[in-house]
Amino acid sequence: MFKKDPLQIITFQTYGTSNHLYLRGRAIEDESIDLEQKGAFKLLFNAWKRFETDEIKHTRIKVKVGKDKFFYTHTDNRGYFIFDDKVNNLQNYSNNEGWIPLEFSFDIDNLKSPIQSGNIFEGEMLIPSHNARFGVISDIDDTILHTGLVSILKWRVVFNTLLTSAGKRIPLDGAPQFYNLLHKGKGGNESNPIFYVSHSPWNLYRYLKYFLKKNNFPKGPIILRSFPIPFSKKPNGHLPQKQKEIINLLNTYPKLNFILIGDSGEYDPYIYMNVAMDYPGRIMAIYLINVNHKRKMRRVKMLYENYKTTPVLLVDNSKEAINHAKEYGFIAKIDH
């Protein structure tokens, strides 16, 4: 008889307000994936374990905030859970950058499988600092992490994701510096929040979180998506998931303006323009990283040719973006 893997709760870094607690995560069996793994076969096996998950379905999760606040939520049939409710005075639990430490655990009385190891899983939620002057919403793929989304048949995406460990992935040149400068802001201590929004599935959450931390990007909520249901028909007026997530951020923080960062290879130029037009005055700038694809570049240049409402910059590298951000007063002219 096979020994069952220990249970775990993967907590996603989320965002909320002083009176709104918004938490997400997933309960699955722990497959012990090594994010620094080497060797093609072992990397492929890791990738398989990432997507072939054993979910802990329909079980109760307990959340602890501070020393005396407890909340409960339930996992769905894929092991995911969401807690989304009003809770007052949450700012009392946050640090100077706005992060609230949380503890998640399985409700043992409601659990069908026994706990084989520890039952405390740490998580965090961000409330943007009062010092924040703006927020940043950034794509990940081909914006800060080269994935090859525009390569022929997407072969490079497959190679990079399946056959390269998170620890070996290299960020686009200068990207960590640019993001840290935006996080610090012109004053050097603004703690401007960074939100990483991607079309990647939640299965890659820990992979991407590890990549961001290892390469010294500012810590921020990572917002991914669930796999779409095969052959499901999209309703009229359907918006891309990334656009929905960006709109939710704009609505959650109505007094905060944003900078959008993406790439010119897929849908970012179209989504970002629609958001800027639907929320006039809220988007301070749009930065689009050039990809090596002439036809897509022509389309993007034509799309923004007569668009003058929001500053838009197509850049080949982070140095160009940094110079532009200094010119517009988003960051200090002298690096802190």
C-alpha positions as CSV (number, residue, x, y, z in Angstrom):
1,M,0.0,0.0,0.0
2,F,1.4,3.4,-1.0
3,K,2.1,6.0,1.6
4,K,0.0,9.1,1.2
5,D,1.8,12.4,0.8
6,P,1.5,15.0,3.6
7,L,-1.2,17.6,3.2
8,Q,-0.3,21.3,2.6
9,I,-2.0,24.6,2.1
10,I,-0.5,26.8,-0.6
11,T,-1.3,30.4,0.4
12,F,-1.4,33.0,-2.4
13,Q,-0.1,36.5,-1.6
14,T,-3.3,38.6,-1.9
15,Y,-4.4,42.2,-1.5
16,G,-7.2,43.9,0.4
17,T,-8.1,47.1,2.4
18,S,-8.3,48.1,6.0
19,N,-11.9,46.8,6.1
20,H,-11.8,44.0,3.5
21,L,-10.1,40.7,4.0
22,Y,-9.5,38.9,0.7
23,L,-7.6,35.6,0.8
24,R,-6.9,32.8,-1.7
25,G,-5.1,29.5,-1.7
26,R,-5.2,25.9,-2.5
27,A,-5.1,22.7,-0.4
28,I,-3.3,19.8,-2.1
29,E,-1.0,16.9,-1.2
30,D,2.7,17.9,-0.9
31,E,4.7,16.4,-3.8
32,S,8.0,18.0,-2.5
33,I,8.9,19.8,-5.7
34,D,12.4,21.1,-5.7
35,L,12.5,24.5,-7.3
36,E,16.3,24.3,-7.9
37,Q,16.0,20.8,-9.5
38,K,18.6,19.9,-12.2
39,G,18.4,17.3,-14.9
40,A,15.9,17.1,-17.8
41,F,14.1,14.0,-16.6
42,K,13.7,15.3,-13.0
43,L,12.5,18.7,-14.3
44,L,9.9,17.0,-16.4
45,F,8.8,15.0,-13.5
46,N,8.5,18.1,-11.4
47,A,6.4,19.8,-14.1
48,W,4.1,16.8,-14.2
49,K,3.7,16.9,-10.4
50,R,2.9,20.6,-10.7
51,F,-0.1,20.0,-12.9
52,E,-1.2,16.5,-11.8
53,T,-2.3,17.6,-8.3
54,D,-4.1,15.6,-5.6
55,E,-6.6,18.2,-4.3
56,I,-8.0,18.3,-0.8
57,K,-11.7,18.9,-1.8
58,H,-14.5,20.3,0.2
59,T,-12.7,20.7,3.5
60,R,-12.7,23.5,6.0
61,I,-9.8,25.9,6.3
62,K,-9.1,28.1,9.4
63,V,-7.5,31.5,9.0
64,K,-5.8,33.3,11.9
65,V,-5.2,37.1,11.9
66,G,-3.3,38.5,14.8
67,K,-3.6,36.6,18.1
68,D,-7.4,36.5,18.4
69,K,-9.2,36.8,15.0
70,F,-10.3,33.5,13.4
71,F,-12.2,33.0,10.1
72,Y,-13.2,29.9,8.2
73,T,-13.6,29.0,4.5
74,H,-14.0,25.9,2.4
75,T,-12.1,24.4,-0.5
76,D,-14.0,23.6,-3.7
77,N,-13.8,20.5,-5.9
78,R,-10.3,21.5,-7.2
79,G,-8.9,22.3,-3.7
80,Y,-9.1,26.1,-4.2
81,F,-10.5,28.4,-1.5
82,I,-11.4,32.1,-1.3
83,F,-12.3,34.2,1.7
84,D,-13.8,37.5,0.7
85,D,-15.5,39.5,3.4
86,K,-15.6,42.7,5.4
87,V,-13.4,42.8,8.5
88,N,-12.7,46.1,10.3
89,N,-9.4,47.6,11.4
90,L,-7.1,45.2,9.5
91,Q,-4.4,47.9,9.3
92,N,-3.7,47.3,12.9
93,Y,-2.0,44.0,11.9
94,S,0.1,45.3,9.0
95,N,3.8,46.1,9.0
96,N,5.3,49.4,7.7
97,E,4.9,48.3,4.0
98,G,1.3,47.1,4.5
99,W,1.7,43.3,4.7
100,I,-0.5,41.4,7.2
101,P,0.9,38.1,8.4
102,L,-1.6,35.2,8.4
103,E,-1.8,31.6,9.5
104,F,-3.8,29.0,7.7
105,S,-4.5,25.5,8.9
106,F,-6.8,22.6,8.2
107,D,-9.8,22.2,10.5
108,I,-8.9,18.8,11.8
109,D,-12.4,17.9,13.0
110,N,-13.6,18.3,9.4
111,L,-10.6,16.5,7.7
112,K,-11.0,13.1,6.2
113,S,-7.2,12.4,5.8
114,P,-4.9,12.6,8.9
115,I,-2.3,15.3,9.2
116,Q,1.2,13.8,8.8
117,S,3.2,16.9,9.5
118,G,2.7,20.5,10.7
119,N,-0.7,22.2,10.4
120,I,0.4,25.8,10.2
121,F,0.9,27.4,6.8
122,E,2.0,31.1,6.6
123,G,0.5,33.6,4.2
124,E,0.2,37.4,3.7
125,M,-2.2,40.0,2.5
126,L,-1.2,43.5,1.3
127,I,-2.9,46.8,2.2
128,P,-1.1,49.5,0.3
129,S,0.9,51.8,2.5
130,H,-0.4,55.3,3.2
131,N,2.9,56.6,1.7
132,A,2.1,55.0,-1.7
133,R,1.7,57.5,-4.5
134,F,0.7,55.0,-7.2
135,G,0.5,51.3,-7.8
136,V,2.1,49.2,-10.5
137,I,0.4,46.4,-12.4
138,S,2.8,44.2,-14.3
139,D,2.6,41.2,-16.6
140,I,5.2,38.5,-16.0
141,D,5.7,36.5,-19.2
142,D,8.1,38.3,-21.6
143,T,7.8,41.4,-19.4
144,I,10.2,40.5,-16.6
145,L,10.7,36.8,-17.4
146,H,11.6,35.6,-20.9
147,T,9.2,32.8,-21.9
148,G,9.1,32.9,-25.7
149,L,5.3,33.4,-26.1
150,V,5.8,34.7,-29.6
151,S,8.1,31.9,-30.7
152,I,7.0,29.5,-33.4
153,L,4.4,27.0,-32.0
154,K,5.3,28.4,-28.5
155,W,8.1,25.8,-28.3
156,R,10.2,28.0,-26.2
157,V,7.5,28.4,-23.6
158,V,7.4,24.7,-23.3
159,F,11.2,24.4,-23.0
160,N,11.6,27.2,-20.5
161,T,8.7,26.2,-18.3
162,L,9.3,22.4,-18.3
163,L,13.0,22.1,-18.7
164,T,14.4,25.1,-16.7
165,S,14.2,25.3,-12.9
166,A,12.9,28.5,-11.3
167,G,16.3,29.1,-9.8
168,K,17.9,29.1,-13.3
169,R,15.5,31.5,-15.0
170,I,17.0,34.9,-15.8
171,P,14.9,38.1,-15.7
172,L,15.0,40.6,-18.5
173,D,18.0,42.9,-18.2
174,G,17.5,45.7,-15.6
175,A,14.0,44.7,-14.7
176,P,14.6,44.1,-10.9
177,Q,16.2,47.6,-10.7
178,F,13.4,49.3,-12.5
179,Y,10.7,47.6,-10.3
180,N,12.5,48.5,-7.1
181,L,12.9,52.1,-8.2
182,L,9.1,52.2,-8.9
183,H,8.4,50.6,-5.5
184,K,10.5,53.2,-3.7
185,G,9.1,56.1,-5.8
186,K,10.4,59.5,-6.2
187,G,10.7,60.1,-2.5
188,G,12.5,56.8,-1.9
189,N,10.2,55.6,0.8
190,E,6.8,55.5,-0.9
191,S,6.3,51.6,-0.8
192,N,4.3,51.8,-4.0
193,P,2.6,48.4,-4.3
194,I,3.5,46.1,-7.2
195,F,0.9,43.6,-8.5
196,Y,2.0,40.8,-10.8
197,V,-0.9,39.8,-13.0
198,S,-0.3,36.9,-15.5
199,H,-2.2,34.5,-17.8
200,S,-0.2,31.7,-16.2
201,P,-2.1,29.1,-14.3
202,W,-2.1,28.9,-10.5
203,N,-0.1,25.7,-10.7
204,L,2.9,27.9,-11.4
205,Y,2.4,30.1,-8.4
206,R,5.3,28.9,-6.3
207,Y,7.6,28.6,-9.4
208,L,6.9,32.3,-10.2
209,K,7.1,33.5,-6.5
210,Y,10.5,31.8,-6.2
211,F,11.7,33.4,-9.4
212,L,10.7,36.9,-8.2
213,K,12.2,36.5,-4.8
214,K,15.5,35.0,-6.0
215,N,15.9,37.8,-8.5
216,N,15.2,40.6,-5.9
217,F,11.9,41.9,-7.4
218,P,9.8,43.8,-4.9
219,K,7.3,41.5,-3.1
220,G,3.8,41.9,-4.3
221,P,0.6,39.9,-4.8
222,I,0.8,37.4,-7.6
223,I,-2.5,37.0,-9.5
224,L,-2.8,34.1,-11.9
225,R,-5.8,32.2,-13.4
226,S,-7.5,28.9,-13.2
227,F,-7.4,26.6,-16.2
228,P,-10.5,27.3,-18.4
229,I,-13.0,24.6,-18.7
230,P,-12.4,22.8,-22.1
231,F,-14.9,23.6,-24.9
232,S,-16.8,26.1,-22.7
233,K,-18.5,28.9,-24.6
234,K,-17.6,32.4,-23.6
235,P,-20.6,34.7,-23.0
236,N,-21.2,37.9,-25.0
237,G,-19.1,40.8,-23.7
238,H,-16.6,38.4,-22.1
239,L,-13.4,40.1,-20.9
240,P,-10.0,38.5,-20.6
241,Q,-9.2,37.3,-17.1
242,K,-6.2,39.7,-16.9
243,Q,-8.5,42.6,-17.7
244,K,-11.0,41.6,-15.0
245,E,-8.2,41.4,-12.5
246,I,-6.8,44.8,-13.4
247,I,-10.3,46.3,-13.2
248,N,-10.8,44.7,-9.7
249,L,-7.5,46.4,-8.6
250,L,-8.7,49.8,-9.9
251,N,-12.0,49.4,-8.1
252,T,-10.5,48.1,-4.9
253,Y,-8.2,51.2,-4.7
254,P,-10.3,54.1,-6.2
255,K,-7.9,56.7,-4.9
256,L,-4.8,55.1,-6.3
257,N,-3.5,55.7,-9.8
258,F,-1.5,53.0,-11.7
259,I,1.3,52.4,-14.1
260,L,0.8,49.4,-16.4
261,I,3.8,47.3,-17.6
262,G,3.5,44.5,-20.2
263,D,4.9,43.4,-23.5
264,S,4.0,43.9,-27.1
265,G,3.8,40.3,-28.0
266,E,0.3,39.1,-27.0
267,Y,-2.8,40.9,-25.6
268,D,-1.3,43.5,-23.2
269,P,-1.4,46.5,-25.6
270,Y,-5.1,46.0,-26.3
271,I,-6.1,45.3,-22.7
272,Y,-4.1,48.2,-21.4
273,M,-5.6,50.6,-23.9
274,N,-9.1,49.5,-23.0
275,V,-8.4,49.9,-19.3
276,A,-6.9,53.4,-19.8
277,M,-10.0,54.5,-21.9
278,D,-12.5,53.0,-19.4
279,Y,-10.7,54.6,-16.4
280,P,-9.7,58.1,-17.6
281,G,-7.1,59.8,-15.4
282,R,-6.3,56.6,-13.5
283,I,-3.5,55.2,-15.7
284,M,-0.3,57.3,-15.3
285,A,1.8,55.5,-18.0
286,I,1.9,52.3,-20.1
287,Y,5.3,50.6,-20.7
288,L,5.4,47.9,-23.3
289,I,8.6,45.8,-23.7
290,N,9.4,45.1,-27.4
291,V,9.5,41.5,-28.5
292,N,11.4,40.2,-31.5
293,H,8.4,40.0,-33.8
294,K,8.1,42.6,-36.5
295,R,4.4,42.1,-37.4
296,K,3.3,42.4,-33.8
297,M,5.4,45.5,-33.3
298,R,3.8,47.1,-36.4
299,R,0.3,46.4,-35.0
300,V,1.1,47.9,-31.6
301,K,2.6,51.0,-33.1
302,M,-0.5,51.4,-35.3
303,L,-2.8,50.8,-32.3
304,Y,-1.2,53.6,-30.3
305,E,-0.4,55.9,-33.2
306,N,-3.1,58.5,-32.4
307,Y,-3.5,57.7,-28.7
308,K,-2.4,60.7,-26.7
309,T,-4.4,60.4,-23.4
310,T,-1.8,58.3,-21.5
311,P,2.0,58.3,-21.9
312,V,2.9,55.1,-23.8
313,L,6.4,53.9,-24.2
314,L,7.6,51.0,-26.3
315,V,11.0,50.1,-24.9
316,D,13.8,47.7,-25.9
317,N,15.3,47.6,-22.4
318,S,14.7,48.7,-18.8
319,K,17.2,51.5,-19.1
320,E,14.8,53.3,-21.5
321,A,11.9,52.8,-19.1
322,I,13.9,54.1,-16.1
323,N,14.9,57.3,-18.0
324,H,11.3,57.8,-19.0
325,A,10.1,57.2,-15.4
326,K,12.6,59.8,-14.1
327,E,11.5,62.3,-16.6
328,Y,7.8,61.9,-15.5
329,G,8.7,62.0,-11.8
330,F,7.7,58.5,-11.0
331,I,11.1,57.7,-9.6
332,A,14.0,59.7,-8.2
333,K,16.5,61.1,-10.7
334,I,19.3,59.8,-8.4
335,D,19.0,56.2,-7.4
336,H,18.5,55.7,-3.6
